């Protein structure tokens, strides 16, 4: 798959503006300079996977949004995608966590 860094950059800038963040503020949060962020947003510079992961975190979005233009708004969809990458033992641990959270929430509801 060829990465269209210009489109990736446009999506970075679009998402930053949606969140009403200044370039300087996002650049500081990412530990880069505003000029470098500008170059990423205009496609003049290519981003790294590490930087893209940091941007996903700072801009509260997903990798597929930057790469493909798709944004998943459903937590359930994100969980399902993540589960596909987990081993069977990881999935067993996740089931235990879900059961713990569900029981805790059930107890909180009955105490109301």
C-alpha positions in Angstrom: 0.0 0.0 0.0 1.4 3.4 -1.0 0.9 6.0 1.6 -0.4 9.4 0.4 1.4 11.6 2.9 -0.4 14.7 1.5 -3.8 13.3 2.4 -2.5 12.1 5.7 -1.3 15.6 6.4 -4.6 17.2 5.4 -6.4 14.9 7.8 -4.0 15.8 10.6 -4.7 19.5 10.0 -8.4 18.9 9.6 -8.7 17.0 12.9 -6.6 19.6 14.7 -8.9 22.4 13.5 -12.0 20.3 14.5 -10.6 20.2 18.0 -9.8 23.9 17.9 -6.2 23.3 18.6 -3.5 25.7 17.5 -0.6 24.3 15.5 1.8 25.5 18.2 -0.2 23.8 21.0 -0.3 20.4 19.2 3.4 20.7 18.2 4.3 21.3 21.9 2.2 18.3 23.0 4.0 16.1 20.4 7.4 17.5 21.3 8.1 18.9 17.8 8.3 22.4 16.3 5.3 24.2 14.8 7.2 24.5 11.4 7.7 20.7 11.3 4.0 20.1 12.1 3.1 22.6 9.3 5.3 20.6 7.0 3.5 17.4 8.0 0.1 18.9 7.6 0.9 20.1 4.0 2.6 16.8 3.0 6.0 18.4 2.6 7.4 16.0 5.2 6.5 12.4 5.9 5.4 11.3 9.3 6.7 8.2 11.1 4.6 5.5 12.7 5.6 6.7 16.1 4.6 10.3 15.4 1.3 9.1 13.9 0.6 7.1 17.0 1.3 10.1 19.2 -1.0 12.2 17.0 -3.8 9.6 17.3 -3.5 10.0 21.1 -3.4 13.8 21.1 -6.1 14.2 18.5 -8.4 11.5 19.9 -8.7 9.6 16.7 -7.6 6.4 15.1 -4.8 5.4 12.8 -7.3 4.4 10.1 -8.7 7.9 10.1 -5.3 9.4 9.1 -4.4 6.6 6.7 -7.8 6.0 5.0 -10.1 8.8 6.1 -12.3 6.5 8.1 -13.1 7.4 11.7 -14.8 5.0 14.0 -16.9 6.7 16.6 -18.0 3.5 18.3 -16.0 2.2 21.2 -17.3 -1.2 20.5 -15.9 -1.1 16.9 -12.5 -0.1 18.3 -12.6 -2.9 20.8 -13.5 -5.5 18.2 -10.6 -4.3 15.9 -8.2 -4.6 18.9 -9.4 -8.1 19.8 -8.5 -9.4 16.4 -4.9 -8.6 17.2 -4.9 -10.4 20.6 -3.8 -13.9 21.4 -6.2 -16.3 23.0 -4.6 -15.8 26.4 -5.0 -12.0 26.0 -8.6 -12.5 25.1 -9.2 -14.6 28.3 -7.7 -11.8 30.4 -9.9 -9.3 28.6 -13.0 -11.4 29.4 -12.0 -11.3 33.0 -11.6 -7.5 32.9 -15.0 -7.1 31.2 -16.7 -9.4 33.8 -15.1 -7.4 36.6 -16.3 -4.1 35.2 -19.8 -5.4 34.5 -20.1 -6.7 38.0 -18.9 -3.4 39.5 -21.3 -1.5 37.4 -24.2 -3.8 38.3 -23.4 -3.3 42.0 -23.3 0.5 41.5 -26.7 0.4 39.8 -28.3 -1.7 42.6 -26.9 0.7 45.2 -28.8 3.7 43.7 
